[in-house]
């Protein structure tokens, strides 16, 4: 399964990268993230076996980072827009990157355990209901939308958009303001409960749980 591009844009956030890389798609599974360290294009070859980094015909994105393993990133000091631009230029070159979703670790993350998820919407929003009574979500296309969420909720956030997108869009986009607290953190857990309750059954596989273990 493709993983999300992870950018670290603040020197003080580098210790948080180790924790982020240990966030799994499901218990005992692969990391949610590919760590981007340079501006070079990613390797065109899918990792074999899956847990290894891509072969050297481009940047070796990392899915694993051992405790205290040194790493460098050329994105320290970069803006959110810089990360978006790199992702849009590179994501279609390979088949192992989760398209249109990126994760950004900034100076805030080390303090409160949050990550900025930035999602690009190409097409107009989804019209739900036979008569479209639920409206169109999101309201605008061809733009990025940001959600600051707790790191431990990244697997659920990703699953919502990849598996339960029809049910998730009205909640994540239509109720974003209501589900964002005073600190600007979007409540993924509450969004999931609303999505499930309104549909009467889970809109995505509940095995997508976090394995955010200390490293």
Backbone bond lengths (Angstrom), bond angles and torsions (degrees), N, CA, C in turn:
res aa  C-N    CA-C-N  psi(-1)  N-CA   C-N-CA  omega(-1)  CA-C   N-CA-C  phi
1 X - - - 1.455 - - 1.533 109.41 -
2 X 1.333 118.06 136.71 1.465 120.43 178.54 1.527 111.72 -59.81
3 X 1.323 115.68 152.27 1.465 121.27 178.87 1.526 109.38 -117.10
4 X 1.318 115.69 164.02 1.454 122.97 -175.17 1.523 110.47 -86.67
5 X 1.321 116.55 140.19 1.459 121.05 174.91 1.527 109.57 -69.45
6 X 1.328 116.02 130.38 1.464 122.17 -179.56 1.521 109.35 -114.77
7 X 1.329 116.14 124.90 1.456 122.67 178.59 1.528 109.61 -116.05
8 X 1.308 116.49 136.13 1.460 121.98 172.62 1.525 107.08 -110.27
9 X 1.341 116.50 118.00 1.463 119.28 -172.73 1.532 113.15 -112.18
10 X 1.327 117.58 4.83 1.466 120.98 179.83 1.518 109.79 -135.19
11 X 1.311 116.79 133.71 1.463 121.56 -179.01 1.535 111.04 -57.27
12 X 1.332 116.28 -40.59 1.462 119.76 -178.23 1.525 112.81 -69.61
13 X 1.335 117.20 -14.27 1.466 120.91 179.54 1.522 112.69 -88.97
14 X 1.321 118.38 -6.38 1.467 120.18 -176.26 1.528 113.74 -58.43
15 X 1.352 120.34 -38.61 1.469 118.44 176.61 1.531 113.04 -61.17
16 X 1.328 116.51 -27.47 1.463 121.62 -179.09 1.529 111.61 -72.36
17 X 1.333 116.45 -20.57 1.463 120.67 179.66 1.526 110.99 -60.91
18 X 1.333 117.11 -39.41 1.469 120.73 -179.02 1.531 110.81 -61.06
19 X 1.301 116.06 -42.46 1.461 119.89 177.74 1.522 110.63 -66.66
20 X 1.327 116.53 -42.44 1.466 119.94 -179.27 1.524 111.44 -61.07
21 X 1.331 116.36 -41.28 1.459 119.96 -177.65 1.521 112.23 -67.57
22 X 1.328 116.68 -14.34 1.456 120.97 179.05 1.531 112.13 -95.80
23 X 1.326 116.75 7.10 1.456 121.31 176.53 1.522 108.04 -84.70
24 X 1.318 116.81 116.57 1.462 122.17 -172.28 1.532 111.95 -100.15
25 X 1.329 114.83 153.13 1.457 120.19 175.15 1.515 111.23 -63.75
26 X 1.315 116.44 -35.96 1.462 122.02 174.70 1.517 107.44 -154.59
27 X 1.319 116.64 166.80 1.460 120.88 -173.32 1.527 110.89 -57.93
28 X 1.318 115.90 120.82 1.451 121.07 -179.93 1.508 114.59 81.20
29 X 1.323 117.51 4.57 1.458 121.06 -176.12 1.509 113.99 -94.02
30 X 1.328 115.54 -160.35 1.451 122.14 -178.34 1.523 111.14 -82.03
31 X 1.316 115.59 161.93 1.454 120.99 176.89 1.524 110.70 -65.49
32 X 1.329 115.01 154.08 1.468 120.91 175.07 1.524 111.75 -73.10
33 X 1.341 116.57 -17.73 1.462 119.86 -164.67 1.530 115.05 -123.15
34 X 1.329 114.45 151.82 1.457 124.33 160.88 1.524 106.24 -107.40
35 X 1.308 117.83 122.51 1.460 121.82 178.70 1.525 110.26 -81.50
36 X 1.335 115.92 123.72 1.460 121.98 178.65 1.524 108.54 -94.99
37 X 1.332 116.24 122.05 1.462 119.64 -176.97 1.530 113.62 -110.21
38 X 1.321 118.08 -27.31 1.465 120.62 -177.45 1.525 110.42 -131.96
39 X 1.333 115.44 173.54 1.460 120.69 177.28 1.528 112.32 -85.84
40 X 1.326 117.04 -3.05 1.463 120.71 179.99 1.523 110.61 -66.88
41 X 1.325 115.62 154.64 1.465 120.76 177.90 1.524 109.90 -65.52
42 X 1.334 117.78 147.73 1.464 120.32 178.96 1.517 111.56 -72.71
43 X 1.321 115.48 157.82 1.453 121.21 176.46 1.523 110.10 -57.72
44 X 1.326 116.41 141.43 1.466 121.11 -179.61 1.517 112.37 -80.29
45 X 1.324 117.38 -9.76 1.460 121.53 -173.33 1.520 111.33 -100.97
46 X 1.328 115.53 129.76 1.462 120.52 176.29 1.524 109.58 -65.22
47 X 1.344 117.62 141.71 1.459 120.70 179.95 1.533 112.52 -59.50
48 X 1.321 117.32 137.89 1.462 122.44 175.06 1.525 108.17 -136.76
49 X 1.326 120.02 117.40 1.466 127.13 -5.80 1.524 112.59 -67.90
50 X 1.346 118.45 171.90 1.462 121.68 -170.32 1.517 115.54 -55.02
51 X 1.355 118.44 -30.04 1.463 118.19 -175.15 1.523 112.64 -83.89
52 X 1.311 118.16 -5.82 1.462 120.23 179.23 1.521 110.73 -86.10
53 X 1.336 115.82 157.63 1.458 120.02 175.65 1.531 109.68 -73.33
54 X 1.326 118.10 158.25 1.461 121.10 179.87 1.526 112.22 -59.22
55 X 1.316 115.67 154.40 1.455 120.97 178.14 1.525 110.46 -64.28
56 X 1.311 115.84 159.84 1.460 119.83 -174.06 1.530 111.08 -81.91
57 X 1.324 116.54 86.22 1.460 121.43 165.51 1.523 106.45 -134.41
58 X 1.318 115.13 22.41 1.451 123.80 -179.47 1.522 107.40 171.72
59 X 1.319 116.86 -167.38 1.460 120.20 179.28 1.530 110.99 -62.03
60 X 1.307 116.56 133.42 1.457 121.37 176.65 1.530 109.51 -87.51
61 X 1.295 116.11 93.52 1.457 119.71 175.57 1.523 109.01 -65.80
62 X 1.314 116.45 141.01 1.458 120.55 -176.89 1.521 111.52 -103.94
63 X 1.331 115.17 133.20 1.454 121.09 173.57 1.524 110.55 -104.24
64 X 1.310 116.23 -13.81 1.451 121.41 178.77 1.522 109.67 -128.88
65 X 1.321 115.59 145.31 1.460 121.48 178.64 1.520 106.86 -144.59
66 X 1.318 115.31 111.18 1.459 119.45 -177.91 1.523 110.61 -70.89
67 X 1.317 115.08 158.28 1.445 119.79 -179.90 1.524 110.50 -58.23
68 X 1.319 115.13 126.74 1.466 123.18 179.57 1.533 113.12 68.09
69 X 1.328 118.56 9.16 1.470 120.52 174.90 1.525 108.55 -67.39
70 X 1.318 118.25 124.88 1.464 119.42 -177.33 1.524 111.60 -69.22
71 X 1.298 115.65 146.61 1.454 120.84 174.02 1.521 108.07 -150.05
72 X 1.301 115.23 155.64 1.455 121.28 177.33 1.523 108.58 -127.59
73 X 1.297 116.55 155.62 1.451 120.16 176.15 1.522 110.20 -141.71
74 X 1.301 115.35 134.68 1.466 121.05 179.21 1.529 111.69 -82.50
75 X 1.329 116.30 1.78 1.460 119.50 -177.33 1.530 112.96 -96.83
76 X 1.343 117.59 4.43 1.459 119.34 173.61 1.528 108.47 -60.53
77 X 1.319 115.95 126.46 1.461 120.57 -178.31 1.507 114.05 88.08
78 X 1.332 117.49 -5.35 1.461 120.91 179.00 1.524 110.27 -72.61
79 X 1.311 115.84 159.25 1.459 121.07 176.34 1.532 109.53 -91.67
80 X 1.307 115.97 166.88 1.464 120.54 175.18 1.528 109.23 -59.46
81 X 1.302 116.55 -39.75 1.465 121.02 -179.91 1.527 111.56 -63.66
82 X 1.328 117.70 -36.65 1.468 121.24 176.68 1.531 110.37 -59.98
83 X 1.314 116.59 -42.37 1.471 121.22 179.82 1.520 110.74 -67.01
84 X 1.307 116.85 -42.52 1.462 121.26 178.41 1.528 110.83 -60.19
85 X 1.322 115.61 -45.07 1.457 120.22 -177.99 1.521 111.15 -61.54
86 X 1.342 117.44 -44.80 1.466 120.76 178.95 1.521 110.36 -61.61
87 X 1.324 116.49 -43.65 1.467 120.82 -179.17 1.522 111.15 -61.78
88 X 1.311 117.12 -44.41 1.468 120.11 -178.32 1.523 111.56 -65.75
89 X 1.317 116.55 -32.80 1.463 120.22 -179.88 1.525 112.18 -76.32
90 X 1.319 117.51 -28.39 1.462 121.22 -171.26 1.528 115.44 -106.35
91 X 1.323 118.85 -23.54 1.464 120.57 -167.87 1.527 114.27 -65.40
92 X 1.313 117.66 -26.15 1.471 119.63 -178.69 1.530 113.07 -88.91
93 X 1.309 116.41 -2.60 1.464 119.94 -178.56 1.523 112.29 -80.88
94 X 1.328 116.54 -18.92 1.459 121.06 -177.14 1.527 109.17 -135.35
95 X 1.333 115.75 167.16 1.460 119.32 -176.85 1.525 113.37 -109.88
96 X 1.329 117.35 12.54 1.462 119.12 -178.06 1.529 112.80 -113.65
97 X 1.329 116.84 10.37 1.459 121.96 178.31 1.524 109.50 -105.47
98 X 1.319 116.42 132.44 1.464 121.71 173.55 1.523 107.67 -68.39
99 X 1.316 117.06 115.42 1.454 121.07 -173.64 1.527 111.85 -77.90
100 X 1.329 113.84 144.11 1.465 123.16 171.90 1.526 114.39 69.32
101 X 1.340 118.01 11.45 1.455 122.37 174.71 1.530 108.46 -132.73
102 X 1.317 116.93 127.71 1.454 120.28 174.55 1.524 109.09 -132.71
103 X 1.320 115.77 157.60 1.462 122.16 177.82 1.518 109.01 -120.70
104 X 1.317 115.91 137.40 1.461 121.07 -176.69 1.525 109.68 -127.66
105 X 1.337 115.39 127.09 1.459 121.48 174.86 1.526 108.37 -101.07
106 X 1.314 115.91 120.97 1.461 121.11 179.08 1.526 109.82 -118.96
107 X 1.316 116.42 -172.64 1.464 119.70 -176.07 1.527 112.17 -64.19
108 X 1.312 117.16 -23.67 1.458 119.62 -179.56 1.531 112.06 -70.97
109 X 1.325 116.84 -35.86 1.453 121.36 -174.57 1.518 113.68 -56.81
110 X 1.309 117.50 -38.39 1.464 120.61 -178.25 1.525 110.99 -67.03
111 X 1.342 116.31 -22.95 1.464 120.53 -179.65 1.526 112.99 -87.41
112 X 1.316 117.43 -40.15 1.468 118.61 -173.47 1.525 114.82 -122.99
113 X 1.337 117.87 6.29 1.454 120.06 175.33 1.513 114.65 71.57
114 X 1.327 117.20 26.92 1.458 120.28 -179.52 1.525 111.31 -108.70
115 X 1.321 114.64 161.26 1.452 122.49 176.72 1.523 107.54 -133.56
116 X 1.318 116.45 144.69 1.462 120.78 177.56 1.526 108.34 -91.13
117 X 1.329 116.81 114.43 1.459 122.25 175.80 1.523 107.80 -96.38
118 X 1.324 116.20 125.46 1.455 121.31 179.88 1.525 108.32 -116.29
119 X 1.330 116.40 125.06 1.463 122.42 -173.73 1.522 110.33 -122.17
120 X 1.330 115.94 132.17 1.464 120.26 179.78 1.521 109.95 -100.53
121 X 1.328 115.94 133.23 1.459 121.79 178.47 1.523 108.25 -111.76
122 X 1.337 116.57 118.23 1.465 121.53 -178.53 1.520 112.22 -85.60
123 X 1.329 116.14 -53.80 1.456 121.35 -173.04 1.516 110.43 -92.18
124 X 1.336 116.96 163.19 1.463 119.23 173.58 1.517 109.67 -57.07
125 X 1.317 116.21 157.28 1.459 121.03 -177.16 1.508 113.45 -60.07
126 X 1.320 115.19 167.91 1.452 121.95 -177.89 1.527 109.96 -83.04
127 X 1.343 115.97 131.81 1.457 120.56 176.77 1.518 107.64 -90.42
128 X 1.321 116.73 117.43 1.453 121.57 -176.76 1.524 110.86 -104.81
129 X 1.320 115.64 147.10 1.460 120.10 -178.20 1.508 110.56 85.84
130 X 1.305 117.24 148.32 1.465 120.83 -175.76 1.512 112.08 -59.52
131 X 1.321 117.15 -33.57 1.445 120.14 -177.51 1.516 111.55 -108.09
132 X 1.300 116.00 8.56 1.463 119.51 178.92 1.509 113.44 69.16
133 X 1.366 116.22 26.93 1.461 118.77 -176.42 1.524 113.09 -66.01
134 X 1.321 115.81 -20.26 1.460 118.73 179.31 1.527 112.27 -85.14
135 X 1.292 117.44 -4.49 1.449 120.67 177.70 1.517 113.24 84.30
136 X 1.309 115.44 -170.21 1.455 122.15 -178.55 1.518 109.00 -113.79
137 X 1.323 115.70 128.90 1.460 120.79 -178.88 1.519 110.05 -133.44
138 X 1.310 118.04 131.64 1.468 126.17 -7.05 1.522 111.32 -73.93
139 X 1.294 115.81 167.63 1.459 120.55 -175.72 1.520 113.01 -72.13
140 X 1.326 117.56 -29.50 1.455 121.55 -178.49 1.517 110.73 -122.21
141 X 1.320 116.31 143.84 1.462 121.38 178.99 1.528 109.92 -112.35
142 X 1.350 114.25 175.95 1.462 121.46 179.76 1.529 111.93 56.01
143 X 1.317 114.24 46.68 1.464 119.86 178.01 1.525 108.89 -157.28
144 X 1.350 114.51 165.49 1.457 121.89 178.47 1.521 110.21 -93.10
145 X 1.328 115.41 146.20 1.465 122.65 173.19 1.522 107.88 -124.19
146 X 1.325 116.85 136.50 1.462 121.77 -178.34 1.524 111.77 -108.73
147 X 1.318 115.38 139.65 1.458 122.89 174.25 1.533 107.34 -132.68
148 X 1.319 116.83 118.32 1.469 119.04 172.83 1.522 106.92 -90.47
149 X 1.339 115.78 119.74 1.452 120.27 -175.82 1.527 110.12 -131.68
150 X 1.329 115.53 165.06 1.455 119.81 174.02 1.525 108.76 -69.77
151 X 1.313 116.45 139.85 1.459 121.13 -178.38 1.530 111.71 -53.73
152 X 1.318 117.46 -40.63 1.460 120.91 -176.21 1.523 113.00 -64.23
153 X 1.327 117.38 -15.15 1.453 120.49 -178.27 1.529 113.48 -97.50
154 X 1.312 117.63 3.03 1.466 120.00 -179.71 1.534 112.25 -57.40
155 X 1.346 120.42 -43.94 1.474 119.16 179.06 1.521 112.84 -58.40
156 X 1.325 117.30 -41.11 1.469 120.94 179.83 1.523 110.68 -68.66
157 X 1.313 116.00 -41.00 1.464 120.88 178.77 1.528 110.00 -59.75
158 X 1.319 116.21 -47.51 1.457 121.50 -179.64 1.524 111.48 -63.15
159 X 1.328 116.62 -43.46 1.457 120.83 -179.30 1.522 111.29 -63.19
160 X 1.316 117.26 -36.63 1.459 121.07 -179.33 1.520 111.43 -59.02
161 X 1.324 116.31 -41.53 1.457 120.04 -176.46 1.525 113.18 -84.80
162 X 1.320 117.15 -23.49 1.463 118.94 -177.48 1.522 113.19 -93.51
163 X 1.336 117.45 -26.74 1.458 120.35 -175.77 1.519 111.99 -116.71
164 X 1.325 117.98 -39.07 1.453 120.52 -176.28 1.507 113.16 -114.76
165 X 1.334 117.23 38.56 1.456 120.95 -171.58 1.529 113.09 -60.48
166 X 1.334 118.80 -38.83 1.459 120.74 -179.27 1.521 111.92 -61.13
167 X 1.331 116.04 -38.10 1.453 120.44 179.33 1.521 111.92 -82.51
168 X 1.326 117.17 -30.52 1.464 120.98 -173.18 1.523 113.31 -78.12
169 X 1.316 117.92 -35.75 1.470 120.28 -173.70 1.525 114.11 -55.58
170 X 1.348 119.92 -47.02 1.466 118.51 179.53 1.524 112.96 -63.18
171 X 1.324 116.73 -29.09 1.460 120.82 -179.12 1.528 110.77 -80.48
172 X 1.327 116.48 -51.67 1.461 120.65 -175.44 1.533 112.45 -68.99
173 X 1.320 116.72 -37.77 1.459 119.32 -178.87 1.526 112.30 -97.64
174 X 1.335 116.68 -39.89 1.456 119.76 -177.18 1.510 114.11 -74.14
175 X 1.343 116.90 -26.37 1.454 120.36 -176.72 1.533 112.13 -120.97
176 X 1.309 116.01 21.38 1.459 120.02 -175.18 1.528 112.30 -56.85
177 X 1.322 117.00 -44.48 1.466 119.86 -177.70 1.526 110.85 -62.90
178 X 1.322 117.47 -42.49 1.460 121.25 -178.95 1.520 112.27 -67.57
179 X 1.331 116.43 -29.68 1.455 121.01 -176.21 1.525 113.05 -94.62
180 X 1.317 117.36 6.05 1.470 122.63 178.53 1.525 108.85 -106.14
181 X 1.328 116.46 126.16 1.460 119.59 -176.10 1.521 112.29 -80.80
182 X 1.318 115.77 -177.26 1.460 121.49 -176.11 1.525 112.76 -64.39
183 X 1.333 116.57 -20.35 1.460 120.92 178.37 1.526 112.96 -92.64
184 X 1.333 115.92 3.69 1.455 119.63 177.72 1.514 114.15 83.80
185 X 1.341 117.92 16.26 1.460 121.83 -178.55 1.526 109.79 -99.51
186 X 1.329 115.84 124.91 1.457 122.25 179.75 1.527 109.39 -79.11
187 X 1.328 116.83 133.79 1.462 122.44 -176.22 1.530 110.00 -89.29
188 X 1.315 116.80 92.60 1.464 122.10 -178.57 1.521 110.81 -65.08
189 X 1.316 116.36 -38.93 1.465 120.30 -178.27 1.525 111.00 -62.11
190 X 1.316 116.65 -44.27 1.459 120.31 179.23 1.532 110.40 -68.19
191 X 1.331 117.01 -38.76 1.463 120.69 178.21 1.520 110.71 -61.07
192 X 1.314 115.87 -40.05 1.464 120.78 178.58 1.526 110.63 -63.81
193 X 1.327 116.70 -43.91 1.460 120.26 -179.66 1.517 111.62 -62.96
194 X 1.329 117.05 -39.30 1.461 120.71 178.14 1.525 110.26 -65.18
195 X 1.320 115.96 -44.40 1.463 120.76 179.77 1.519 110.90 -59.33
196 X 1.319 116.58 -46.14 1.458 121.34 -178.22 1.522 111.18 -67.61
197 X 1.331 117.07 -44.48 1.461 120.35 -176.41 1.519 111.98 -65.84
198 X 1.341 116.90 -36.19 1.458 119.55 -178.42 1.519 112.38 -75.21
199 X 1.313 116.67 -24.31 1.454 120.05 178.88 1.524 112.09 -93.13
200 X 1.330 115.86 -18.80 1.448 119.42 -179.34 1.510 114.08 82.86
201 X 1.333 116.60 -4.22 1.455 120.78 176.14 1.512 108.04 -157.92
202 X 1.334 117.99 160.48 1.461 120.65 -178.15 1.520 111.48 -58.50
203 X 1.329 116.40 137.52 1.458 120.33 178.76 1.514 111.82 -93.10
204 X 1.333 117.05 -2.33 1.441 119.38 176.07 1.521 109.63 -154.19
205 X 1.287 115.97 165.19 1.455 123.07 -175.72 1.517 110.98 -64.23
206 X 1.334 118.21 120.00 1.449 121.64 -176.10 1.524 113.10 -73.75
207 X 1.335 117.76 -3.67 1.460 118.99 175.81 1.514 111.27 -76.15
208 X 1.360 117.22 -8.09 1.454 119.74 176.75 1.521 108.46 -79.64
209 X 1.325 115.83 83.39 1.455 121.50 -178.82 1.518 108.58 -120.76
210 X 1.299 115.46 161.43 1.451 119.45 -177.29 1.526 111.43 -82.24
211 X 1.295 115.35 150.09 1.466 122.20 170.70 1.514 107.34 -127.96
212 X 1.302 115.58 61.17 1.465 122.09 -175.06 1.517 108.96 -83.12
213 X 1.314 116.07 81.50 1.460 120.97 -178.14 1.525 110.39 -95.44
214 X 1.310 116.93 149.16 1.475 118.89 175.91 1.517 109.52 -66.48
215 X 1.330 116.53 147.31 1.460 120.94 176.93 1.519 109.94 -119.65
